[in-house]
Amino acid sequence: MSIQVWSDNETDQDLLGFRVHADLIRSIVTDDRILPIVLGVFGDWGGGKSSIMRMLQKDLDAYENTVCMYFNGWVFEGYEDAKTALLSSILIQLGEHKRFGPAVKDKIVELLKRVKWMDLAKFGFKHVVVPVGTALITGGSAAAFAAAGALTSQPHVESASPDREAKKTENNNQWSDLIEAAPGKPDVLEVRKFREEFADMLTKTDIRSLVILIDDLDRCLPERIIETLEAIKLFVAVEKTAFVIGADPRIVRHAIATRYVKQQVGADALRDQDGQYNLVQDYLEKLIQIPYHLPRLSPSEIETYINLLACQQTLNAPEYGKVIGHWQASRKKNMYAAYRQGAVCEALGTPDAVPVELLKQLAWSNAIADVVTEGLKGNPRQVKRMLNAMALRKQLATVATIPIRDDVLAKLMVLEYANLPLFQQLNQWQASANGFPEKLKALELAAIENSATPLPGGDGASKEWETPTVQNWLRMQPGLSEVDLRDYYWLARDRTHSTLSGVSMVSPTVRRLFDSMMSDNKGEQKVAVKETGGLTETERVELLGMLRRQVERHPDQSVALDALLALAEQSLVGAASTFIEALKSSVRSQLAAGAAYRLKTLSNIKGEHQTDALALLEQFGKDSSSLVGRAAAKALK
C-alpha cells in the first residue's frame, strides 16, 4: 500500500506565483548597465527562496553569453575553510563550462594557484584586519589548503551517476596537475592580484554576465556564513559579475554580530544610541546592494498552492498540465483570486473529469486556507510538511480502521504545527474528559462571541489561548468541542509523548538563537536575547518550548533558566510563565540551588507572573530536603 507525499526539496516548477519574482531578479542580473551587483533574496525559512533560485538557474542557462552557477551554501558546511572551497569551486566550474571553459583554462589555473597561495600564506584571510565594507576580505581561514586534495573533493551542484562522478574526479585530478605545473611564486599582494586577474579574464571573454547563485546560506553555522560572505567580497565591484544570495536576513545578521562579539568587540559596541546594530547593518548594506524581501503568501495564495499540490498528486500528467496552463492564464487576469474547484473543472472541461478524491480536497482547502495561513505564517514549506504528515495519519487511520474527518484532522494539525504546547495541553484536557474537554468548549464559545471572559476555570489554561492567532483557530469551523478527540490524538502520539516532538519543525532562526543562548560566550548570549524581539509568534513559541525542555532535561544546569530570565527582563511574551512552568515540571530534588535565587529575581520583575513566581518560591521554601528548597527559604528571608 503506497502513500503519496510531496517532495520537500526546492523545485523550478512554480506553484506559488513566484515567477514574477524570478523574472524581476533575472532582469537585474542580466542588465550590464547595473553590473556588478550583489542581490539578497531574503525571506523566512521555507518561504520559497530556493525555488526562485532554481527558476533563475533554469532560465539563465538558456541565456546567450551568460554563465550561471548554483551553489548550495550548506554543502560547504563540512569544509574546514568554506572560503577557499567556494573560490576554487567557482573557478573550476567556470573552467569546465562548455562554452567558455576552453578560452579561459590557462587563466583559471593561475587563479586557482593564487587561491592555494592565499590560504597557505594566510594572505588577507586571517591575519589581515581591515575595515568592514572594503574590497579586501576579512575573517578567518582554517588549516592549510592542499590544492590537489581540495580539488578532488570539491562539492558539485547536482548529484550524478557513478560514471559521471568518476569523470568529475578525473577532471579535478587534471586541474590539480595543472596547478602544480603552473609557473609562479607567492606574492604579498595575492588578494588584490586575484581580483585584478579575475576581472581581466572576464573582460577577454564574450561573457556578458557571470551570475553566481548562493542558496541555503542560512542553514550554515555563523563561521561558515561569514567565510562565504568574505569570499563574495573578493568579487564585489568586478565587472560583469552578479551574486544572488538566498537567506533569512535575521540569521545573517546574527552571524555577523556573533562574529564580532567573539572577536571581543562588546555587544554594546554594536549598537548606536537607539539600540540599533550599526556595524551589522553597515556590513550588509555595503555587501548587498539590493535586498529583495519575499512576501509571505496570502490566504488565497495558500489555498491555490494546496489545490495545485492536490492536482499534482491526483491527476495524470496531461490533465495536470492543463490545470497548470489554465491557472497561469487565470493568474494573469486576476492575481488576487484563489484558484478553486470551479476553475479546475473548467480547466478539465467538465466536473465529471475531476476525481472524487480531488473534489473532497478542493472542498476543504477553502475552509482551512485562512487558518493555515495564519497558523503557519503563509510558509509553503510548513504547509507542505503539514499536508505530508496529514497524508500519513490518514493512511494510519485507514489501516487501523479508525473513522476520522479530514476537516477535524486538518484543524488539529494546524494547531499542532502553529503551537505545539497548546496542542499538547489540549491533549491533556481531552484525555481527562474522555475526548470531550469542557475547557475547549468554553474557549470556542468565548472566541466566537469575541468575549473578554477569563480563561475557563483559571486552572492551568495557558495565556497563549488568548493570542490573535489561536483565537482565529478557535473560531475556525468545524468546532471541536463536540467531537471525540481521542482517536485523533491516538494518531498523533508521536507529537504528544516524544521529548523531541518539536525539533523537526524548528526553523533555522530559532535553532541559531537557541544555540547562542546555550553557548559559553556571554556576549553571544546577549546578542541572541536582543534579537528575539524580531521573532514571529510561532517562532517565539518554538524558542520558549525548547528552553523549557532544556530546563526539564537538565534541571541541575542554569544556562536555560538564565536565558528565560533574560527574556523575561526584556518582557518577551510568555518568557516568565515558561520559566515558572519549567521549574514546576522539573524534578525538584535535581534542581540546583541557583534556581531559587533566579526565581526570586523573577518575582521582582513587574508583571502578571509575580504572584505565581512568589507562590512557587514559597512552595519550594517548605521543602528543606532539597537544595533548591533550602535556597528558597534563604531567598525568602
C-alpha angles and dihedrals in degrees: 000000000000127000120211114220133164124252114252093210127105117270139194090222110101114223094148102060088249094134089097090060093048091049092051093050091046091054090055100047093047095049106100089196089067100039135140095056141150113207125188119211100203127190145123123290107282092013097127103269095128093049090053089050091053091049089051092049093051092047097044094048087068094050116106116239091008125116116200124188126185121206128181106214091206090063088067092051093097095049117104090223113024091181098064091037091056094045092049093046092052091051095046093049090049090048091052096046109128095226104034106020100087092051095054103031097110092048090048090056091053092050093048089053090052090052089053092049093046091056097041092049095034089231107178093343113089112354100040112090116194134161118279112263099030122127092252121082127247132192139059136332118188130212123337116295116227105208097214094048093046095048094050089053100042114140116245129211102239135034113249146189120273090256092052092046090051089052091050092051090049091050092049091051087053090053090051091052091049092051093051091049095047115106123234143087135241116274131199087230095058095127095052093042091050090057094045095048093045090052091046091051092054091047092056093053129068090243106136097184133012107199119189117190115201113189137180093025089144091065092064130091116262092256092055092046091054093046091052092048090050091052088053090051088064088067099041110122092013106136119251095017129123126180121196113194120194114201148121100264092214091063092047091050090048091052092051093047091046092050094055093043089054088051085061095255099144119243089240090058089062092062133073124210092285093054095253123142098241096172092051093046091045091053093051096044093051094047101038112046096181120037110192114192118202113223121234115253118264123229091261091051092048090050090049091048093051091047094050091048088052090050090048090054098042108035129069119247099267093047092045089050090055091052093049092048092048091048092050091051091046092050091056089056096044120004093181100060123091117243102238144169096289092054092049090051090049091050092052094044100240139030089239089066092063113089115240091238090055091048089056091049092049091048097057097036088070090055096049100039097093096048094041089053092047096042097043096034094239091293112156095201092053090047092051093047091050091050091049092050089047091053090052092050093048089053091048089052090052093050091046091045092237114153110224137167118237094218093052092047091049094050093050092048092052088058090045093055096038099043116007095179091058091045088055092045090052088052090057091050095049093044091056092045101046093254099312109088114195091203090062091050091054092047093050092049093049091048093050091049091043085233125173088214112146117254112285114280093344087245109127106318106142121239086235088082088071097058117112093245094054092042088056089049091052091052093050117107133275101053111223102202092087094044123092101240098187097094093046092053090046087060090051099049091124089065098044102048109028117096087213094049095121100042099085093061099043111123120231089247093059093041091052093049091047092050091050092050089052093049125104092237109101093197091052090050090051093051091049093051091051092050094057089082088077096054122116119238092259092049091048090054090048093051095047090048091053092049091049092051089048090056092047093049095044107029092160092061126080105199097092092044089051090052092050090047091051090049091049090051087053089051095241106174111255097009096109094045090047089052091053095044091048091056092045093053095044124095101265096209089058097049115110120239090247090069089071094053091048089050088052089052090050091052089058093055110094117247146089090290096066096090093048092047093051092045091053091047090053090048090052090047092062091061106080092169095075133063092235090049094054090044090050091053090053092046091053091054 
